[in-house]
Amino acid sequence: MAGRRDRGGQIPAGTASGTPSHLLDVSRRFPLVRLLPSLLRKATHLSRRRKSRAPRGREAVMRNMLTRQWSFFWAGVAFGVAQIIYMVALWAHSAKPGKLGTLTPITVTSDLGAMFRSMEVGFYHLFALPDFQLYGKANEFGQSMSGGAFAPGVGWQILGMILGGLIVALLEKESRTWVKYSARVLWVAFFGGALFSYGTRLAGGCTLNHLLGGMPLMSVHSFVTVLFMAIGGALGFVVMEKLNLAKYFKHQETRSYCEANRGDAGETVCYDPAYRPTRRPIFWVALTFVLAFIGFSVYGGLVDPEWMQHLDKKGALAPVGKSIASVGLAYAAITLIAGVIAGFGLSKSGFGTECALVSLEVAGAMRKDDGKFARMGVPRITRTLMRGYLPIIGVTASWVLVSGFVWLMWVTGVAKPGFESGLKEQLTLGNVFGGLLIGFGAVLLIGCEIRSYMRVGLGYLNTWIGMIGFAVGYLPFTMNYKAHMTFLESNRWVETYKIYQLVFPDNVAMQQAMLGAWVLVLAGFLWALIRMGSRNTGAAEAEILNLSTEDLQLELDAQAKSGRGPVAQVGAPAPVPATALGLATA
């Protein structure tokens, strides 16, 4: 069933209206986590109410919010809220008396490496094997120690994003294990994941770090990295076209949309009602890897077993990184919640970062020469998404929230912007090479790193394979850690962290004014994108803001068929020709 969403049915994720005040008490965060199963049961019960009972008012809004896809704009708002929650948790955890704390947006790549190390150590322990030290160092007794790339640890925000995807799958009653990918797509996803993850090691972070974190904070290294990510993404798009895989470019797969487009093969490439994923051996291999990755990290974070602990630089036994024993219950719970909110918003829209850059590059071209991209095999819904600037609208909405919050906290003397901790957040040659690999790999993977986490929770097989690629891509860095750090250290270009520090190195008030001006620029950019997206697609601005991409496409199709409205002048995307799909023609 693919009924269109009520245009009034979209509300921002993460709203605090009606939230009991006791949930805001940091000391009582963890009970909220324990209550999650009961909340899920109630939400699922709501979604199963018979259609014969037409919901009204708030009930209809809540049902749509829980069981239907969201627009990119509201997904961006949800991610911005998650960023703020994470920044506050980190600031509160690390604040010291007499010192101005810092606000650092969500980061994931270092924690991902620590989780790979946890999985490695857990595997050795489970099968009584020696430590091969693929992701970190160990002493002669096989005990993990600092000094290498990573020690065993857990990233609660990563687990939260995966959990957010799983929650969406439960609420929508639709795991994406039904999505059928060819063997070629799976191989390309593995290769893309490996390139992407190695690029993050060179660039000091993934698209989340640079595009959603560094850009709103005006980080120098992020602006350069994002530039080369855009170039790498464009190259990846060309490669995918040459491999005849552009037909797989979709932000999200939903059964309702595929069923509504049964007669259009270009929109249903991954949909086969007879497909049974459990009959493919690669399904079980990938699932085993994902469960091991999650399981060992969760166990280490909750239990802190001695065999997963490591020796710190002073030779003392330290707990598992970011385990409850290390950072405390409140920090672990709040960052987990931030991850869940982020993953929920991501899963509700197909929100990602690399497609945001691609939309800026191709939106105009897709409107002017729709047939060219149709012949490449790019689905109609993807062309609408790009023409409407929907991905970059979502990203910019997150930018405005994050940069505005950081600026307000800074000028009021509560905290200052983060991302100022050393080589990792300074501009080096690694940002150039790493940015290219990140952009290229993300397109091959059909998703960036944060998008991959939510897709793991939703059940996309190509992303499970991509996670194996992530693990492989870390190895050149972790097994040659000192050589890589020496290379980056010797190719440091700019030691200043932020653009406003370059312009006003000795005037904090002017730095604050420049960041405030940047907030206004981003808000103006968001407004311009919405208007341009409306003109490019023929959709109303309210539709650009509030409709999911699936509902927007169905609405545009209906208007184009009737010959009414602005869509008739702009033109709806044409179906992908059979030749582009490799189908026989009469």
N, C-alpha and C positions, 0 to 999 in steps of 0.2 A: 504494500500500500504506500502510495507516495503523495498523499494529500498535502496541500500547501500549508505552510505555517501561517497562522494569524499574525498579521504584521505588528500587532500590539503585543505579541507573545514573547518578545525578546527583552530580557532585562540583564543588566550586568552581573557577571559572576562575582562571587566573593562579597556580595552586599552584606552589610552588618545590621540591616534593619531587623528588628525583632530578636536580636542576639541577646541571650541572658547575660547580665553583667558578670556573673561568676565565671563565664568562659574567658573573660579577659584577664583573669587572675593567673599570672604566670605559674604560680605554684600549683595550679590545678589543671594545667594543660593536658597532662597525660590521661586523666579520666576521659577527656574528650575523645582521645584515640581509642580507648576501651569501649566507648559508646558507639563507635563507627559502625559495627555490624548491625546494631539495632536500628540506627538511622538509615542504613542501606535497605533493611527489610521494609521499613515504613515507606521509603521512596519507591521501592520496587512494587509494593502493594498499590501505591497510588497509580503507577504506570499501567497496572493490569486491570484497572477498572473498565467495565464494559463500555464500549463506544456508545451504546444506547443511552447512557447517562451523560448528557452534554454538560461538561464542566463550565462553570461561570466564574468570572472575576479572578480573584487571586488563585483559585484552584486551577484554572486554565493556564494562568501564567506559570505557576509552579510546575505543572505537568509538562508544559512545553520546554521549560528550562532544564528539566531533568531528563526528558526522553527524546528531545529533538536536537539536531545540530544547531550551532550558533554561527553568527557572523564573525568575520575576522576582527572587526572592530571590538566587539565585546570580549572576544578571546584575548585581544591585546590588553584590554582593561583588566581582565582577570590576571593575566601574567604580570601586569604592573603592580597589582595588589600583592601578588605573591612575592615579587621582588622587594616591596616595602616591608612586608612581614619578615622576610629573611634578613634584610639589612638591619632592622631593629633588633632581631634576635642576636645577630653577630655583634652588633654594637654593644648591646647590654651584656653579652658574655665576656667581651674583651675590654670593656671600659675600665680605666684605672683612675683612682681619685687624683684630682688635680691636673688631669690631662684630657684634652679634647679628643673624644673617640672618633672613629671613622665609620663611614657608611659605604659598605662594599656590596654591590649586587651579587646575585647568585653566580657561583662558578662551579664547574663540574669536572673538568678534565683531570685535575690532580686527584680528586676523590675517586674518579673512575680508575686511575692507575692503582690507587690503594686497594680498591675492590678487586682488581685483577690479581694483585699480590695476595689478598685474602683467599681468593679462590685457588691460587697456586699452592699456598701453604696448606690449605685444607685438603687439597687433592693428595699432596705428599703424606699428610698425616693419616688420611683415610686408607691409603694403600701401602703405608710403611715404606715410602720411597725416600731417597736422599733429596736434598734441596738443590735443584739445578739453578736457582737464582736467576730466573728469567726476568723478573720484574723488580727484584731488590736483592739485598745482600744478606748473607748468613755467616755465622762463625763456624769454626771447625766442629762444633757440637750440633750443627744444624739449626741453631737458634737465630731467628730473624734479628736484624740489627739495622740501625740507621746508617747513612753514608752512601747508600745506593740511590736509585731513582725513587723507590717507594717502599714503605713498610706497610704491613697489613692494616687495613682501615675500612671505614664505611662512609658512604655519602648519603645522609638521610634525605637530602633534597632529591637525589637520584632515585632512591627507593620511592619517595613520595610521587614523583612524576610517573613512574611505572604503575604505582597503586592508583593514581588518578586515572590512567588509561583503563585499568581493570575495572574501576568503579563505573566508568562510562559504559564499558561493554556490558556490565551487569544491568545498569539502568535502562540502556537501550535494547537490552536482550539481544545483542548482536556482537559476538566476537568476530574479528576479521580473519579468522582462520579459513573462512570460505573463499577468501580472495586468491585467485589462481595466478601464479607467476610461472613463466616458462623457466627452464633450466638456465637459459642464457641470462635472464634477468637476475637470477640468484647468483650466478657467477660474477656478474657485473656489480651487484650489491656488495659481495664480499670484497672485491677489488676496491670499490669506492670507499667502503668502510676502512680498509687498511690505509689508503691514501689520506683520507680525512683525518684519522687519528694520528698518523705521523705528522701531518701538517699542524695539528694542535700543539705538538711537542715543540716544533720549531717556532710557532707564532705565539706561544705562551697562553694558549686558550682557544676555545672553539668559537663558533658563531654567537653563542650565548654570551661569552665573555666580551667579545668585541662589538657585535652589532647591538645587543640588547643591554649590555652593561657599560662598555667603554664609550660608545657613541654619545649617550645622553650625558656622560660625565666629561665629555670633550677630551678624552685620552688621545694623545698623539699616536701611540702605537696602534690604537684601534682604527683610527681614520685610515692609516696606511694599509693595515691588514684588510679592512673592508674593501678598499679600492682593488686590491689584488684578488680578493675573494670574488668580486664581480667579474674580473677578467677570467679567473679560473672557472667560474660558473658558466660563462658564455662558451668557453672551450668545451666544457662538459656537455652542454646542450648540443653542440655540433657533433660530438662523438656519439651521443645517444641517437641522433638522427641517422648517422652513418650506419649504426648497428641496427637500424629499424626498430628502435625501442622507445621512440618518442611517444608512441601510442600508450605507453604505461605512465605518462606524466599526469597524475591526478593527485590532488592534495589529500583526498580522502575517498574511501570506497564505502558506499552505503547500499544495502540491498534495495531499499525503497527507490532510490534514484535509478538503479540498474533496471528494476522491474518497470519503472515508468518509461524507460527508454529501450525496451526489448527489441524494437525494430531498428535501432541504431547501433550497429556493431562497433562503431568508434567510441561509444560511451560505455560499452559493456565488455571490453577486452578481457577483463579479469573475472567476469561472471560466468560461471558454468554450473547450473543446478545439479549436474551429475558428478561434480568434482568432490572427491573425498581426500582431504589432505593427509589423513592418518594412514593412507595407503602408500605414502611416499617415505622411504627411509630417511631422507634428509629432514623431514618434519621432526622425527624423533631425535635425530642428532642435534638439531638446532634447539629443540625444547629442552633436552638434557643440559646443554650448555647454559641456556638462560636460567634454568632452575638452580644449577650449581652456582652460577654467578650471584644470583639473588640470595640463595640459601646460606652460603658460607658467610656472606657479608652481614646478613641479618643475625645469624648466630653469633658472630664475633661482636657485633654492636650491642646485642642484648646481654650475652653471657660473659663476654671477655675471658675466654678460656686461656689458660697459661700458654698452651702450645701455639696460640696466635699472637701472643704478646711479643715485644721486640726490645732489644737493648738500645737505649738512647745514646746520645753522643758522650754522655758521662759514664756509660757502662751500667746504668741502673735499668731494671726491668720496667718497661712502660706498658700501659694498657693498649689495647687495640685502638688505632686512631679514630677519634670522634665517637668511640663507644660511649655508652652511658657512664661507664666507669671513668672515662676520660673527660668528657665535657659536661656531664650532668644530665639529669632527666629533662629539665625544662628546655635546654638548648636543643637536645635531640628531638623532642616532641614538636617544638615550634618550627624547626627547619623541615621536619617531616611534613607538617601541615602546610607550610609554604610550598613544598614540592607537590603535594596533593592538589592544591589549588591551581598551581601552574599546569600540572599534568591534566587536570580536569578541563581547563580552558583550551589547552592544546588539542585534546582528544575531541572536544566538542566542535572543532572547526577544521582540523587539519592544519592548524597554524604552524608556520615554520619561518625560517630566516633567509635561507638562500633563495627561495622563490620570491621573496620581497625584493631582492636585488635584481633578479631576472625580470620582474614585472616593470621595474623602472627602465630597463634596457629595451624591452620588446613591446610595451603597451601600445605605443604609437604605430609601430610596424604591423602589429596584429590587427589593428583597426583598418589600416590603409590597404593591406594585402592579406585578407583573411584566407584566401584560397591557397596562398603559398604555405601557410602553416597547417592548413587542412591536409595538403598533399604530403607534408612531413609526417602526418599521423597524429598531431597534437589534438587531443579531445576537445570537443566544443566547450565543455565546462571549464577546461583549463584556459582556453582562449578568453572566455568571459572573465574568469578570475584575474588574468593578466591585464586585460583591457580595462578592467575596473579598478586596477591598482589595489585590489583587496588585500594581498599579503603585506604590502608596505603600509597600508592604512592601519592594519593591526599592529605592526611593529612601531609605527609612529605614535599610536595611542599609548603604547607602553612607554615609549621615550618620554612623552609629555608628563606622565604620572611620576616616573622615576626621577627625571631631572628636576621637576617642580618640587618634589618632596625633599630631595637632597639640597636644593638651593634654599628652601625654607628653613631646614634644620641648620644650615650653615650660617645664614644671616642672623638667626636668632641665637647663635652661640651654643647650640646643643651638640652638634657633631659636624665634622667636615667630610668632604668627598674622599672616598677610598681609592683603591687601585694605585697605591704608591708604596710598594714594598720591595723594590729592587729590580734586578735584571729582567725578571719575567714580565714586568709591566713598563719596560722601556723599549724604545724603538731600536731594533737590530735588523740585520740582514735576514734573520729568520722570519720576520714578519712578511717579507716579500715572498720568499719561497713557501713558507707555511700558508700564507693567504691563498696562493695559487692552488696548492694541494687541497686546502679546505673547501674552496669553491668548486673545484673539479670533482672531488670525492663526494660532496653533498649531492650534486646533480646525479651522479651515477648511483648513489644510494637511494635517490628519490626522497631525500630528507636529511636535515642537519642532525647534530647530536641530540639536542633537546627534543626534537620531533621524534627521534628514534626511541627515546625512553618511553614516550606515551604510546608509540606504535608497538613497542614490546608488550606493554600492558594490554593493548587492544588485540594483539595476536597476529600481526602481519608477519608472514614467513620470511619475506625478503629482508625485513629489519632484524629478525632473529639471526639470519645469516650475516647481515651487516655487523651485528655485535661481535660475531666471531672475527670478522675482519678488523674491527676496532682492536681486539686483543692482539692480533698479529701485527697491526700497524704500530703498536707501542714498542715492539721488540727491538727495532733498530736503535731506538733512543735508550731504552732501559739497559740494553746489553752493551751500549757504548756511551754510557751516561757522561763520564768525565770529558770524553772527546767532544760531545755535543755542547756541553756547557762551556768548554774552552772556545769553541767556534763562535758561540753566541757572545761570549764576553769580549772576544777580540774584534767583533763586528758591531759594537754598540755605536749607533749613530747619534741619537739624541738622548741625553740623560734626564731631561725635564719630562715630567709625566703628562701634564695637561697643556692644552693650547693656551689657556688663559695665563698659565705660568710663563709661557714663552713671551706673550705680549706684555704682561705686567708682572715681571719677576719679583718686584719688591713692594707691591701695593695690593694688599689683600682685599681692600674695599673695591678696587677696580676689578679684581679677579671675580669677586662675588657679583658685581654688576654685569660682567661679561657672561657669566653663567646664567644670570637672570634673563639677559637678552637672548641667550640661546634657547631658553624655555619658550620665550615668545616666538622665536623663529620656528621652532618645532611645532607649536600650536598653529601658526599660520600655514606651515607646510601641510599639516593634517587637513586643515580646512580646504586648501587648494587641491589636495589629492581626492577628497570626496567629490568636489565639483568636477574635476577632470574625469574621474571614474564614472560619474553620472553621464557626462557628455559622450564618453567613449562607448558606453553600453546602451544608452537610452533608458536606463533605469532611473527612478527618482532617487534623490539623495537619501531619503529615509530608507529606501530599499537597500542602498549600498551599505548603510549603517547597520540595519537591523535584520536583514534576511540572511540565512545561511546561503552558501554558494549554490547548493542543490536547489533550494527554493527559489533563489534568484534566477537560476537558469530556467527552471520550469515556468516562472512568470514571464520571462523574456520570450521563451518559445511560444507561449500562449498569445502574447501580444503580437509577435511577428506573424503568427498564423492568421490572426484576425485582421492584420493590416492596420492596426490602430496604435496611436501613441508615438512617442519619439523613436521607439525601436524600429518602426517602419522606415524612418529616415536613416538611422544609423546602420541598420542591418544586423540581424542575429548571425552568429557564427554558423558556417555551413557544415554539414556532416563530413566526416572523414571519408574520402573515397575508398572503395574496396581495394584498389591497387596498393594504397598506403598501408593497408592492414594485412597484405599478403593473401587476400582472398581471391578466389577465382571469379571472373566476371563472365556474364553471358555473351 
